[in-house]
Amino acid sequence: MRKRRNLEDKIELRISLKKYDVFLREDFTDLGGYDQVGRAIRNLMRKNILVKIGYGLYAKTKISPLDGEIVPAKSLPELAKEALQRLQVDYFPPLSKGITMQDAQHKYLQAA
């Protein structure tokens, strides 16, 4: 007999199957209503499966090898970059010493 899955289980399964580490609340709106998804996400945060990194932004977690605490799966700069990509926001990385803004824009436009 097949076990019925509740919304929280469906969201947890989706998170485990995705390769990326940053999730938007909108990633789960096809599974249930706004309030239901919010409750399920809060429960997953209590279970330390997700951590909130911004308004409507969540990240996978892992256990820190240093102290055994729950921490985001990636560093904050990596999560920020992934979050901006998921939100489709263009950004310029910090300029290195000796690189002008024009050089950075030129390099960025060539990559696009």
N, C-alpha and C positions, 0 to 999 in steps of 0.2 A: 504494500500500500504506500502510496506517495504522500510524503509529508507536505502539508500546506505551509507556505512561507508567509510570514507577516512582512510588513513594509520595512521594518528594521533589518530583517534578514536579507531582503532583496537589495537594499542599499549597501549592506556590508558585502554581499556577493559582488555587486558591481564594482565597489572600491577595490576588492581583492583582484579582480580581473583586469583592471586598468593598469597601464604601464606608467602613467603620469602620477604625480604625488599631490597635485593641487586640484581641488574640486570646488565647483560653484554650486550653490544651492539649486540653480536651474538645471544641473545635471540630473536631478532626481525628480523633476516636476512631472514627468510622464508616469511615475509610479504611484503618485497620490496627490492629495490636495496640499495647499501651502502650509496649513497648520499641521497636518499629519507628517509631512516631510520635516518640518521644524522639530517636532517632538522626537522623531526617529533620529535625527542628527544629534539632538541634545543627549539622547540615550547612548549613541555611539561615542560621544565625547566623554560621557561618564564611564564608559567601558574602556577608555583610552585607545580607541581605534582611530579617532579623528581629533585634531586640535584646531581651534579657531585661530586664523591668522589675519582676519580682516572681516569687514562687513560682508557676509555671504560667501566668504572664502574659508576653506578648510583644507588641512593637509593630513596626509597619512602620518602615523607615528611609528616609533621604534623604541626599544629600550636602550638607554645610554650604556655603553660599556664601562664608563668611568664610575658612575654612581648608581646604576640600576633604575634611574628615573625615566619617565616617559618624556621623550623629546620628539620634535618633528623629524621626519625621515631624512630630510636634507637640511643643509645649512640655510639660514635666512636669506642670504643673497641669492642662492639657487632657487629658493621658493618664490622670492620676489620676481625673479626673471620669468619663471614658469607662470606665475600668476598674471603678469603683464601680457604674456603671450596668450594665455587662456582668455583674457579680457580683450584681446586684440588691440592693445595699446602700443604704439611705437615708442621706443625709448632709445637713448644713446647711453652706452656704458660710460663710466667715468673716464675722463681723458688722462692719458699717461703723460708724464713729463715730456715736454718737447713736441707734443702733437697739438695742432691747432684745431679749432672747431670745424674749419673748412675741410681739413684733412679727414676728420672723423665723418663728416657728412658725405664726403666724396666716397669714402670706403663703404659707408652704409648703403649709399645709393647703388654702388656697383654690386653689392651682395644681393640686393632686392631683385 
